[in-house]
Amino acid sequence: MHTDEAVHALIIGDMLAGKAYAYNPRDFHGPAFYFLAEPLLRLMGVRSLATLEAWQLRLVPALTWSALILLLPLLRSGLGSVGVIAAGGLLTIVAPFCYFSTDFIHESLFLFATVFSIVAGWRFSQAPGALWAIALGAGIGLMVATKETVVLTLAAGGLACVAIVRWKPGTSKQLIPLAAIIVAVAVVVAALFFTSFGSQFDGLRNLISAGGNFTARAGGQGHEKPWWTYLDWVFTPNPRSWPFGGWILALLFLAGVLLARHRPLVRFLAWFSLGLWIFYSAIPYKTPWLELNFLVPMALVGGAGVRELWFSRWIAAGLWGRVAIGLVAIGFCVLLTSETYRLCSRFSADPMNPLAYAASSNDVKRLESKVTELLGQKPAAVVQVVTADSWPLPWYLRKFPNVGYWPKPPASLTGDVLILSPETSGTIRQNPNYRLVGMYGTRPEMLAFVYVREGKGTP
């Protein structure tokens, strides 16, 4: 369980326990994700954090990603039927999509809202009307209520529209009422989520302060990397797999840009993807899941590229041309599937996997087993966790009723089991009442020492 997933899981745990959700602008992103996840988990029969399992959490983003793919047929007039099928295939089997579409983080919902907005915007451009205006406003409102990075997406989308749209005289007057509907619906949808559907109006004030937090976060805060990092992650071979997905996406993207440039939607998506790549590369803060923001529209353009190749006279002329294209497609699928298996299954938590960014170590499961063993005969035993950064331990210790967390050593350590960081372990090392029973890696370069109390005196 990744640290970010563990943080979100505990917020959901509070909601399942009946605690009212209140938007926190500091690093927890928007409220829409939680309001989607909580009722879905209740439908699965989950009633508390202690009974929650990882597969149940991850089913939520997986369903959201599936819904994203199901939206693609609505783009058939812009990408073509073959293009929609090919794009859906890419979004299904390419490694970064598979890896992060099942992580319990906001990306799946945010990208669903993004593609929903693209669909609504495309259909609106073909037949302007109140229905698609409402849908577009709802999509934008959902994006705003999901992640603060919406400002980058809206900026890239706006610039892409400017790059391809040719306004006709009198068009603006006709669109003003519909534009007002879009803005009004977006504001209402976002406000509903940020106020917890009218019960927490402080959420709107906190939303305003989120701008400063987002700006500070974009500066890096420990995640700053050079501008070429996304190119490195997407295209550079690594010890666990060749980046077939990145190169195949790039080739198909170029095919779409060159061969399907007569399609307005393809031109929009190409500029949109390029703009997002520039924006995300320019800000110092970088994590692998953020690359999905420009890889998704890139895959849609790639789908259109597949369509043009399939029907092009100079490549797929006659039966043998189609056979050749089909064999190449099968080869691509084999390469993509092999990469996805290695990065998303066999080496999913390996530090050399470029997608496993700051991933929790498999060793943390051994820590959970050890604590379970130590507390097996003591259901009322107390666990004290003393470390400045305890994540993802709150997830792995969620089933134990008496667990407390301290960023610094308290005045006295009296727990039956202690879990200490290297910085805090010195406070107990010479105490005869405790015995070291294990040392475990929790995250890259992070260790946890487990002590069990054996003495009868007060430590």
Protein Blocks (a to p, Z undefined) as FASTA:
>chain_A
ZZklmmmmmmmmmmmnopacdddfehnapfklmmmmmmmmmmnopabfklpcfklmmmmm
mmmmmmmmmmmmmmmmmnojklmmmmmmmmmmgmklmmmmmcccfklmmmmmmmmmmmmm
mmmmmmgcfklmmmmmmmmmmmmmmomklmmmmmmmmmmmmmmpccdehklmmmmmmmmm
mmmmmmmmmmmmmnonoiammlmmmmmmmmmmmmmmmnnnopaccfklmmmmmmmccfkb
ccfklmmmmmmmmmmmmmmmmpmklmmmmmmmmmmmmmmmmpmbdcfklmmmmmmmmmmm
mmmmmmmmmmpmklmgcjklmmmmmmmmmmmmmmmmmmmmmmmmmmmmgmklmklgoiac
fklmmmmmmmmmmmmmmmkbccddddfblcfklmmmmmpmbbcddfbdcfbdcbfbdcdd
fklmmmmmmpmkbccfbdcdfbghiacdddddfbfbdZZ
